[in-house]
Amino acid sequence: MPRSSSRKSAPPKSSSVHSSDVGRSGKSSSSKAVMKESERIDHLFDSYANSSSGMIEPEGIEALCSDLGVVHTDVRILMLAWKMKAEKQGYFTQDEWQRGLKALKADTLTKLKKALPELEKEVWGPPNFLDFYAFAFQYSLTEEKQKTIDIESICLLLVLVLGSQFRPQVDRFIEYLKIQNDYKVINMDQWKGFFRFCNEISFPDLQNYDPDQAWPLILDNFVEWMSAKQS
Amino acid sequence: MTMNERKTIDLEQGWEFMQKGITKLKNILEGLPEPQFSSEDYMMLYTTIYNMCTQKPPHDYSQQLYDKYRESFEEYITSTVLPSLREKHNEFMLRELVKRWANHKVMVYQEVNGKVRDAVISLIDQEREGEQIDRALLKNVLDIFVEIGMGQMDYYENDFEAAMLKDTAAYYSRKASNWILEDSCPDYMLKAEECLKREKDRVSHYLHSSSEPKLLEKVQNELLSVYANQLLEKEHSGCHALLRDDKVEDLSRMYRLFSKITRGLEPVSNIFKQHVTAEGTALVKQAEDAASNKKAEKRDVVGLQEQVFVRKVIELHDKYLAYVNDCFQNHTLFHKALKEAFEVFCNKGVAGSSSAELLATFCDNILKKGGSEKLSDEAIEETLEKVVKLLAYISDKDLFAEFYRKKLARRLLFDKSANDDHERSILTKLKQQCGGQFTSKMEGMVTDLTLARENQANFEEYLSNNPHANPGIDLTVTVLTTGFWPSYKSFDLNLPAEMVKCVEVFREFYQTKTKHRKLTWIYSLGTCNINGKFDPKPMELIVTTYQASALLLFNASDRLSYSEIMTQLNLTDDDVVRLLHSLSCAKYKILIKEPNTKTISPTDYFEFNCKFTDKMRRIKIPLPPVDEKKKVIEDVDKDRRYAIDASIVRIMKSRKVLGHQQLVMECVEQLGRMFKPDFKAIKKRIEDLITRDYLERDKDNPNLFKYLA
């Protein structure tokens, strides 16, 4: 089913991804009012997908972002990817797209746009946020067997996902990451450790931090650095 | 006497006869003039009693006789014996008692025991104060308390001993409270020891032997336990001062005394530990100061101060080990204190050198030819034994091993080892203390060298049998086993053509002997003897292969620039600077440098100095070795990373799930024999193992790790 529908609708779009998304999707939804929700979702997918690969590729995502009126580095796009359970950064497969948009009950661009604030609320909720936080790391692993992310990317990612909740911690940690020489990359455990740190450790006095606990060493070092700076 | 015609004796008649006997007895007891009982008298009395008790009822007077006897007996005690005891006091009363007791063995006891007890105790106190008392008398008196119990000690214990112990405690409490203020610690201890001895003596002379432990316990408690801290901490004469002034006898006494009281030795051993730690730390400070003073002047005299430091540490150890063995009678508590003290300052290091390095250097100095220490074989053996003992206190044994191996390699490869037996002997000692793994590489090195000598003999034989294989120059090759030896740079030098041929010839020879073995040439360890045709006279120069290669370049050119030399030799700047300096700026100026300065710069030019000469015909041009310290430390660090990884994986493989702290603890325990892993280092390895998917953190408990098979 998905394959045939994508094939059917692929040719007209491939040439005109950029120019006509808004109009087209508006038109298609009005002209084919009887279309099922899933068909409309597929239709929307096709309007961004690369016909030869059958996926929405970085350019498609770029287009989607501009249609939604957000920049592609906006945390909401990451949230959208999380909702889709997208595997590869910069790409949405049709399955992922369907999964995400069905869950958001969005079969048009307008609905998708409207769904974004709801999605944000959902993500910030406690049960989902840790999952989203881990996803953000996982999603940034672009190479086969890659398990770590370089410091520079980590800093960007931290601002993106934790910047609004734990600004002081994120700022200081980034400051530290940039001056230290012990680590060039960060692994998932350290990534998760920092979130736990933000949640559990009183900041900036760090009074309840105990280096004898199993905190990743990078956080011990961070705390040491902070204490040295404070005194 | 006729059996059948026995006359019945009636009571009055019989008792009258008996009373005569009793009166006679009383007179004798009271010392009145009265002839002794004859055997006939006894016979008559006994026969009468016997008969009266065996007559047929109603003439059996057993009961009546007994009652009457008792009456008269009691009458005697109350009217005569007791008054006589009552009117006498102290010693006289006791004498009376013994007399009376010996006479009667009656129940005077109940009446007099309290008085007796007080009298005995007061005599004991008199004796304690130095007065002479009649010990035999006390012995007799106290025997009464024992005897009355008929095998049980209750009377002795309750009616005498308890009060005596109480008095003893009070007596010594009084004494101790004065002595502790007036006497120095040694004097106090002398008194205490003397008191204990006397009390023991007392027991053996007149107290019951069962009193000894109780009595001594009381005395020890009052004299020692109560004032233990005050005594040990006495400012000018306490334990600290005794250790400071080497008061061996007083310390022995202190041990003897305090070993008797519960937990008495703990504070002593603590002070001992503090003292040794302070002494050792002072040595470290001394060496540190000496090193920093020297820095200003000359740093070249490598580690003489450090050498002195190790010597002093050994002496310190000898001294206090003797204390432990002699004064402190080999007690484990003191062995532990000594160990802990040495661990504190032996791991401090001096002037940037770890103690592991210092010990290795110290050994090197003893084992190499012309080292700074001139010792007899026995003295060397003894010293090595002691160094190995010290090694036990060093936590970074792996660092020692690596430094040792580096230095051993130099000794072996540059023929600097003074004595093969000593080399093997220290390895045996190290093996005994640290295990076979610790020394296996070093043993391999020593063996390699023996094999290399054989190999060289074979090579020479091969050359004489194969005239076509001619290396052109005399060549000695030492073949080593990779892995035993420290790692060296190989194949770096661009070998001069003459030497390339040698290498080829040896390679051919080696292939005839072994297959599947790869030869790696380490030119940096090579030595060459070359002839220099100087104008004044030809000379033999003993140089390294690097130096020789540089000099041989001047066979083809008269003048070479720094960069030309560097390119032709294919060595790094560091190496080129080092070897050119040795040839043009040091003692022997084989090369003339332009400009003539004391340091090498990349713009310099060099020329062969054909005018060079020396009073010797054969000179050795030293090439200072590169400082290997940094590399050794890096190598050890790398090895440690592997060791920690392996340990964590081993632990987790068997435990599957483990808390962070336990994991760290077990890891430290596993590795402790070789080094003391830093907690941070372990955490770092855990981080790494998580990235490499050997471990993961438990989702719910962040302090728990799981092993991922």
Interface residues (C-beta under 8 A of the other chain):
Chain A: K147 T148 N187 D189 Q190 K192 G193 R196 D212 Q213 A214 P216 L217 I218 D220
Chain B: G659 H660 Q661 K680 K683 K684 I686 E687 I690 T691 R692 D693 E696 R697 P702 N703 L704 F705
